Amino acid sequence: MTFIMSNTFPPKGLKLFILSTKTGEIHLTGGLDYEDVRSYEIEIEAIDRGTPPLSGHCKVVLEVLDVND
């Protein structure tokens, strides 16, 4: 199985998240700021190694909480 991050909204989220192509785990590259962006949508595609290869799609919605207030 291979996992691919096909799209994020807003687009700058591509630099904030790392997707493991083997496990599908999502990790942050740094901190998130509620005042900057309150939510991210990450579209993920999973492709198997069959013949023909089959794929599935999902959307991960990440809501950033304001912990300072």
N, C-alpha and C positions, 0 to 999 in steps of 0.2 A: 504494500500500500504506500502511496506517495501523497503527501499533503502539500497544497499550494495555496498561498494567500493571493487571491485573484484581484481583490479590490479592497480599499478602505475609504471610509468617509469620516472625517475630512481626509484628503489625500496625504497630509503630513503624518498621518498615523502609520504609514509604511515604514518610517524611520524609527517609530517608537516601539514597535512590536517585532519580535522574532518568532517565526513559526518553524518548529522542527519538522522537516520534510518526512521523517521516518515515523514519528510518534503522534504528530498533530498538536503537541503541546505549544502553548503560546506563552512567551516570556516578555517582560518589559526591558527596554534598554536603558531606562531612566525613570524619573518621577513624572507623574501626571499632575496638572494644575487645573483645578475646578474652574478658576477664573478665566483660564485660557480656552479650554474645550470641556464641555460637560458630558459628552458621550461620544463614543466611537462605534462605528459599524464595520465589522471585518467579514468579508466574504471568503469562505474557504472551500476549496475543491479537493475531494479525495478521489484518487484514481487507483484502481487495482492493477495487477499485472497479468490479468487474464487475456485470452485471445478470443474475441476482441476485448480490449480493456473497457471496463465499465467505470462510470464516475458518479459521484453524488456531490451535492452542494449544500452548504448551510451558511447561515449568517449568525455571527456572534455579536451581541450588543453589549458593550461595556459602558456602564454608567459610573462617572467619577463623582465621589462624594466629597463634600466640602467639610473637612475635618477641622479647619481653623476656627470656624464660627461656633 
